[in-house]
Amino acid sequence: MTSASVILELRGIRKDFGALAAVDGIDLAIAEGEFFTIVGPSGSGKTTLLRMLAGMEQPSSGDILLRGRRINDLPANRRPTCMVFQSLALFPHRTVGENIEFSLKIRGVSKVERRQRAHGLMRLLRLPEELYGKNVTKCSGGERQRVALARALAYDPEILFFDEPLSAIDYKLRKTLEKELKDIHRETGKTFVYITHSLEEAMVMSDRIGVMRQGRLVQVGTPNEIYVTPNNKFVSEFIGDVNVFPVEVAGPGRLRSSAIAGEFTAPKLPSGFSKGHLVIRPEYLRFLADPSGAENSLKGRLYNEYALGSRFQYQVRVGDQVFVVEKLRQQAYGGRLDDDVVIGWDARDSILVTD
């Protein structure tokens, strides 16, 4: 990322509440036009970080730079940014059109121009034109989400911040709006900074993802990088279903585990690695007719199965360890629960991580 392409930069950003460091020394550069998502569990500091970026909180230390200009002390209403809240914060006594046009009216834009702009945004966000004069409280949940986004875009901000706007709506609508948000990002070319506790949302929409834990960014990368090469156990477990168990080096190219009897062929060992965890994604495990069908194999018992639409997920018990195997529907395991099974994986399909 070149300095010319960076729109927002954080240097050593920290926010203390008494003895608690809610955000603990974050360095980050976000490119202009990027869809950057911050994910993390509750209490990880992601909302506090977003509020500082939007000007609603001041950092205890560090600098926030917008196009190279320090904006720590610049109030929210003087920044070329806008926030879409989880609560949406729409004006309940106003119509859809009045909500969308609010910032334009404050700026003194003419009524005709405001209406044209509102209708253009409604078309972009797939809001029927007849909703323009409808009270916003009479709209559906999905319509209100779109109105909130249209109101933010009407302000014509350089950066849009999103504070978990889809967390309170049903699954099917959320899936629709995730795709629409990605489409809108592409069409507008705006910079989106989005926070969520849902990795699934982040994976669908983002150019890059930052994973937060205890006030720190523990990994930043593309969705594929975060999923395929997590840099520690926390990230590997946070990013979807995973098989993970402790291992230590048993010899050249070999691992052993206190959780599972036997030794395994190791993937490429990180420099200085002696012990940590082996990570295997469910889709890389497979059922074997014979243990020789993979570099590593385990004997277990098929404990349960779950139909997930286009794929099946299976639980296989190996001693006290439960492994998750995931297959496309056309590759589904044809046996029965409580069958004795053999599962396996090749070394290249596993990852070694630290704690």
Buried (B, 14 or more C-beta within 10 A) or exposed (E): EEEEEBBBBBBEBBBBEEEEBBBBBBEBBBBBBBBBBBBBEEBBBBBBBBBBBBBBBEBBEBEBBBEEEEBBEBEEEEBBBBBBBBEBEBEEEBBBBBBBBBBBEEEEBEEEEBBEBBBBBBEBBEBEEEBBEBBBEEBEEBBBBBBBBBBBBBBBBBBBBBBBBBEEBEEEBBBBBBEBBBBBBEEBEBBBBBBBBBBBBBBBBBBBBBBBBBBBBBBBBEBEBBBEBBBBBBBBBBBBEBBBBBBEBBEEEEBBBEBBEEBBBBBEBEEEBEBBBBBBBBBBBBBBEEEEEBBBBBBBBBBEBEEEEEBBBBBBBBEEBEBBBBBEEEEBBEEEEEBEBBBBBBBEBBBBBEE
